[in-house]
Amino acid sequence: MQLIQLDNRGLQPPEPMVRILEILNKCSSDDVIEALMDRRPMFLFPELEERGLPFTCMPNDLGGFTLRIGVPLP
């Protein structure tokens, strides 16, 4: 398992979603992606659900959200 960390803050839609999907297409099934986001990536959620990927998107202390794809946040 590899933890892939992304900082998608400051990017305009759809760039955060595009970056995440590109990485999803390259990583293995047990990798975990953790991305800092300015907003909830609502249009990404259906894509993750369609792929059967577990994810959480929680507010963080930085004023945005932390999206975690793979193993759920503790």
C-alpha positions as a printed Julia matrix, in Angstrom:
74×3 Matrix{Float64}:
   0.0    0.0     0.0
   1.18   3.45   -0.91
  -0.22   6.73    0.46
  -0.47   9.29   -2.33
  -0.91  12.84   -1.07
  -2.21  15.65   -3.26
  -2.66  19.34   -2.59
  -5.5   20.41   -4.87
  -6.08  23.72   -3.11
  -6.16  26.78   -5.33
  -7.1   24.83   -8.46
 -10.24  25.67  -10.4
 -12.77  22.95  -11.24
 -12.5   20.51  -12.91
  -8.7   20.34  -12.4
  -8.82  18.71   -8.9
 -11.14  15.99  -10.22
  -9.02  15.45  -13.34
  -5.84  15.1   -11.25
  -7.46  12.55   -8.95
  -8.89  10.49  -11.8
  -5.51  10.43  -13.58
  -3.84   9.11  -10.44
  -6.62   6.56   -9.85
  -5.98   5.18  -13.32
  -2.27   4.68  -12.52
  -2.29   3.42   -8.92
  -2.86  -0.08   -7.61
  -6.07  -1.19   -5.92
  -4.62  -1.05   -2.39
  -3.16   2.46   -2.68
  -4.74   5.3    -0.71
  -5.15   8.81   -2.05
  -5.43  11.7     0.36
  -6.17  15.09   -1.19
  -6.55  18.54    0.29
  -9.47  20.29   -1.4
 -10.95  23.79   -1.27
 -14.48  22.4    -1.72
 -16.31  19.08   -1.74
 -15.75  17.42   -5.13
 -19.43  16.56   -5.62
 -19.03  15.53   -9.27
 -16.25  13.1    -8.33
 -18.34  11.15   -5.81
 -20.49   9.3    -8.4
 -17.34   8.27  -10.28
 -15.8    6.86   -7.1
 -19.04   5.04   -6.26
 -19.21   3.57   -9.77
 -15.68   2.23   -9.34
 -16.62   0.75   -5.97
 -14.0    2.81   -4.13
 -14.54   3.7    -0.47
 -14.01   7.38    0.27
 -14.53  10.02    2.91
 -14.57  13.79    2.55
 -14.33  15.63    5.83
 -13.81  19.3     6.75
 -10.25  19.99    7.86
  -8.56  22.61   10.03
  -7.27  24.44    6.94
 -10.7   25.72    5.94
 -11.28  23.14    3.23
 -11.78  19.4     3.0
  -9.66  16.28    3.13
 -10.72  13.67    0.6
  -9.46  10.17    1.29
  -9.97   7.44   -1.29
  -9.26   3.89   -0.18
  -9.01   3.13    3.5
 -11.49   5.29    5.46
 -10.23   7.94    7.85
  -9.99   6.73   11.47
